Amino acid sequence: MIFKAVVLLLCCVAGLLRGEQVRYDNYRVYEVAIADQTQLEALQYLESFPDGFLFWESPVQTNMKINLVVPPHKYAQFDELASQLALENRLRVPNLQQLIDDESPKRSRRAFGWEEYQTLEEIYDWLDEKVAEFPSIVSVETVGQSYEDRDIKAVKISYKEGNPGIFIESNIHAREWITSATVTWLINEFLTSTAPEVRDLAENYDWYILPVVNPDGFNYTKTTNRLWRKNRYPHNVLCYGVDMNRNFPGHWMEGGASAVPCTDTFAGPEPGSEIETQHIMNYFVSVKDKVQAYLSFHSYGQYILFPYGHRDAEYSENYYDMMEMGEAAAIAIYQRFGTPYEFGTTADVLYIASGSSPDWAHGTHGTPVAATFEFRDNGVYGFILPPEQIIPNAMEVLDGLVAFVRKGKELGHINV
């Protein structure tokens, strides 16, 4: 029986390696509330040995909610588990594949735009077009190759010498497509918008932007498994990938990260182990003396998160100033479409998570401001945000950035 199970699992892995598309027909997504230690430990065990279940968030503490994907053949098992543990839950998505199909309909045109999600190649080609169109303002360089030899590209937007820098890193988690879509929209706005507040933001700061820092994982979500999170380094024959946002040095593996390679929050065998993580770190270090803010774009949940994540009640020296910046951004975001954002440290308002890039930039390198922006939504669509929300999301994020940077300037952390 064990031998048959192993053979079946190896066949499934072989299928994935051949690039066959994973489907989630009739998979359900349940929101599950973790109320006590018994529930937490049971869900943590299930995450380590998922047997078909898929966690959209890792169960790292009590008093948090997670979204759990349940395949059709596990409906009864989930019901039994929920009953035995008295798990409060509600059905969020009845058919996950339908969300995925609606998100990426067959494309009738190939022009670059923000009414649909683009591939890695389309994003890179578009960036090259922007360099040709704005050669004195935009530059693109390859800062390294991924494990599978894909380029990791960095965009610099600079209107004049001597500007302070703002660093943006995007799509470190492969399935968070809205992040790179938003970044490209922001780049376009920095180059073409005539709004005075956008011109101020674009022209008085140098922007160092990494649109897709996990190109292998991102490509894998396009070709094989829409819900893949990690990079694609094969750490053993069955388990691929590291959660790169748990892989940075500085409080590495101090909570909210896993040492189990098959989990989505596997932090790697050592801090900074992944080639992609190393390229991000090397590029940031090369410009860090010019950078006053490190921003990491993620989805989903509608949060603005500050250091630190490895434990609650651990605050940076300018915590209260960053909270003012977060409040200003959240108010501006809400004023556009009524989208509510929470703000605070990662550990206080979201969950324990160690080894993240903003915590590393702020704690290790002293970058004055560091924040994670978790975009739309709050769980209705989760990672599968419909493409018609790309532009509204990007618009409100830009509003938030304008207010965030303006308040940072007032407080003396982001200077011109």
N, C-alpha and C positions, 0 to 999 in steps of 0.2 A: 504493500500500500504506500509506504514512504517512498519507495523507488519510483512508483508511478507518478506520485505527486511531484517529485523532483524532475522527472522527465517532462511532465506537462509544463512545469515552470520554465524549464530550459527552452522548450518549444516556444513558449510565449515570448521569452526574451529574444530568441532568434527572430521571431516575427517582427519585434520592434526594431531590431538591428537592420532588418531588410527594409524598414521604412513603411510598413503597412500602417494605415491610418487607424488609430484607436477610436472606437465609437463608444458613446455613452447612452445608447438607446434605453429609455425608461429608468435610467439612474435617477434617484431622488436626492435632493439636497435638503438636509434637516438642520435647523439651528438648534443647538444643544446647549443648555445652561449647566455649568459645572458648579454645584453648590457645596460639595464637601470633599474631604480627602479620599474617601472610598471611591466616589465617582471619578475623581481625578486619576487615581492610580489605575483604575480599570481602563479608562480611556488611554492613558499612557501605555499600558500594556498592549492594547489593541493597536495603537499607532506603531509600536515596534513589530508587531506581527499582524499586519492589517487584513490579510486574507481576502482582499477584494474591496475593503473599505478605503476611502480616501479622505484625508483630513485637509481642509482648506486652511485651517490654523492649527498649530500644535497645541495640545492641552498642557499648559505649563503651570497653571495655578488655579486655585478655586476662585469663585466669583468672577468668572469670565464666560463668554459665550463663544462657541466655535461652530463652524459649518462642517457637517459630516456628509460625505457623498456615499450613498448606499446603493449597491447594484441590485438588480431585480431578484436575484437568487438569495439575497441577504435580507429581504424585507422582514421575514419572520424572525430571523436572528436579532435584527435591530429592535423589533418590537419586544422580544423577550428580554433583551439587555436593558432597554429603557424601563421595562416593568420591574425587573429585579433590582435595578439601581435607583428607581424612582427618579429617572432623568426627565427633567422638564424639557420638552422639545416641541418644535412646530415645523411643518413642511413648508419649505421656502420655494423649491423648484420641483415640479412633478416629473419633468423629463429633461434632463440636462442636455441631451443631444439636440433637442429642439432649439435651445438657446444658442448652441454652437452653430447650427445650421442657419439660424436667423442672423447671426453675427457676421457670417462670411458667405453671402449669397454669390452665385456665379457672376463673375464680373463681365460687364459688356464693354468696358473701356480700360485702358491702361494708363491714362493720364494721372499724374500725381495730384492728390487732393486729400481732403479730410472728411469726405463722406464715407470712407471705407478705410480699413486697416491695410497698411502697406507691408511688403516683404522687406527683408534686409537689403536686398539688391536694389530695390526701388528707393529706399531711403538713402543709400549711399550714392546712387546716381543723381538723386535730387540735390544732395549736398554738393556734389561736383558742379551741378548747374548753378547753384548759388555762388560758388567761388568764381565761376566764369562771368556771372552777372554783376557781382560786387567784389572785384578782385582787390580793391584797396581796403576793404572792410572785413571780408570773410576769408579765413584760411582753414584748410583741413589737413590734418596729418594722421598717419597711422602710428599709433603708440605701441603696437605689438600685435601678435597673432594669438588667437585662441588655441586651445588644445587641438581642435580640428582644422587649424590653419586658416581661420577666417580673420579678416582684419578687424581690429578694434580702432575706430576712428574718433578723433577729437576735433571739435569745431571751435575756433576762436573768432569772436566778433569783437572788433576794436575800431572805434571811430577816431580815437586820438591817443597819443602817448600819455602816459602818466595816470591813466585811470586805475582806480582800485578794481580788484577782480572778484567775481562771483563764480563759483564752481558748481556745475550741475552734473549729476550722474544719474542715468536712467536705464530702466529695463535690466537691472541686476537680477531680478526674478523674471524668468523667461515668459511666463504666462500673463504678465501685466502689460498687455499691449497698449493700453491707454497711455502709458508713461511716455513711450517713444513717439506716439502720435501727438501727444501734447507738446513734447519738446520741439518737434519739427514745426508745429503751428507757431510756437513762441519764436523760433528762429525767424520764420517768415514775418511775423509782426515786428520784430526788432529791425528788420530790413525795410519794411514797406509801410508800416502804420504811420499815419499823420497825427494821431492823438498826442497832445503835448506831454501827458504823463508817461506814455510809452516811449516817446522820443527821449525824454529825460532818462528813463531807465536804460534805454539802448545805448545812448551816446555818451553817458557819463560814467559807465562801468564797462570793464572788459569782461566778456562772458567766455568761460572755458566750459565747454559742454561735451559730454560723452553720451551720445544718444542711445547707443545699444552696447552696454558693457558685457553682456552675456550673449554674444552672437550665436554660439552653438546651440544653447538652450532655446533662444528665440527662434532660430531656424527649425529646431525640432518641434516646437509648438505649431509651426506652420505645416510641416510635412507629416508628422506622426502622432503627437499627443498634445492636444490643445492645452492640457492642464499641467504640463511639465513646469517645474519651478527652478531646478538647480542648473548647474553647468553640466557638461557631458563627459567629465573625466571618469573612466572606468576604475572604480576603487576595488571592485572584485568582480567575479564573473556574473553575478546577479544584480549588483547594485551600482548604478551610475550616479555620479554627480555629487557636488557639494553645494550647500546653501552659501553662496558667496557673501551674503549679508550676515553671516555668523562666522566668517573666516578671517576677519581683520584682527590684527594684534591689538592688545590693550583690552583687558578684561575678557579675553577669549575663553570660552567655555565656563563662564561664571554664572550660568543660568539661562534658561530659555533656548538652549541649543542641545543637540544630540550627538552622542558618540557612536550612534548606530548608523552605518552607511545607507541602509535602505530607507531611512526616514527623510522627510522633506527638510528638516532643520539640521541635517548632518553638517557639523561645523568643520569637517576636514580632519586629517590626521594630526595637523599642527597649525598654528596660526600662520596665515599668509601662504598656505600650501599651494593654492591654485594659481596657474599661470595668469589667468585673467585678473585675479585679485592683485597679483604682483604688478601687472601693467597699470591698473588703476592707481595703485600706491605710487609707483615710479613717476607717472605723469603728474599726479597731484604734488608730490614732493618737488618736482621740477618747477612748479609755478606757485608754490604755497606762500612764498614771501610776498606775492602780489595779491593773494586771495584773502578776503575778509569774511566770506560766508561760504559754507559747504552745504549744498542742498541735494538731498537724495529723493528721487521721485518713485513712488510706489502706488499700488492699489491693493485692497480697497478699504474703506472704512470712514473716510472723511475726517482725518486727523492732521494736526500739525504737531510733530513730536520733537522733543529736545533731549539732549543728553541728561541723564544716562539711562540705559536700559537694563544694566546687569542687576540692579536692585532698586527698590523704591526708597524714597527719602535720601537719595544720593544726588545732590544738586551741584551744578557748576557755580563758579563764583559770580557769573552774570545771569543766573537763573531768572531773577525777577525782570531783568531787562528783556530777555528772550521771551518771557511770558507776555510782556507788553507788546512785543512784535507779533507774537502769535495771535493775541487778541485783536490787534489791528487788522491782521490778515483775515482772520475768521469773520470779522464784521464786514470787511469789503467783499469777501466771497459770498456771504449771505445776501448782501444787498443786490447782487446781480440776478439770481434766480431763486433765492430762498433756500440755498443748500447749506445745512448746518454743519460746521466743523467744530470738533473739540480740540483743545490744545493743552499741552503739558508735557512732562517727561514721558518717554516710552513706557517706563515701568509703572508710572502713576496712572496713566489714562488708558493704556492698551494692555501690555503684558510684559513680563520679564523677557528680555532678549539681549544677549551679549554678543560681542564681536561684530557690531555694525560699523559701516563706514563713517557715518557722522560722529559717532562716539570716538572712533579712532582719530579722525581729523581734529576734533575739539580737544580730546583728552591727551593725545600723544603729541600733536603738533601745535596746539594752542591756537587753532583757528578761532577767531572771536565768536562767530556765530555758526552753529551747525543745526540743521533741522531735516527731518523727514516729512515730506508731504504725502499723505495717503489720500489718493483721489477718490472720486465716486466709485461705487455707491456705498450704501450701508448694508448690502447683502441681498437685495432683490435680484440683482444679476451677478453680483460678485465680480469675479475676474472676467466674465463674459459680458462686458459692458457694450450695449448696442452701439453701432457706429454713428447713429444719429446723435449720440451724446458726446462725440469727440469734440466738436466745436464748442458746445455749451460748457463742457468741462474745462477746456482750454481757456475760454474767455474768463471764467470765474477765477481760475488759477492765476491768470495774468493780473486780474484785479487784486488778488491776494498778494502777489509779488510786489506790485506797486506800493501797496500799503505797508507790507513787511519791510521793504528796503527803506521807505520813507521814515518809518519809525526807528529803524536801526541807525539811520543817519542822525535823527534827532537825539538819540541816546549815545552817539559817539562811537558806535561799533562798526558802522559801514560808512566810511568817510569819502568825500569827494575832494 
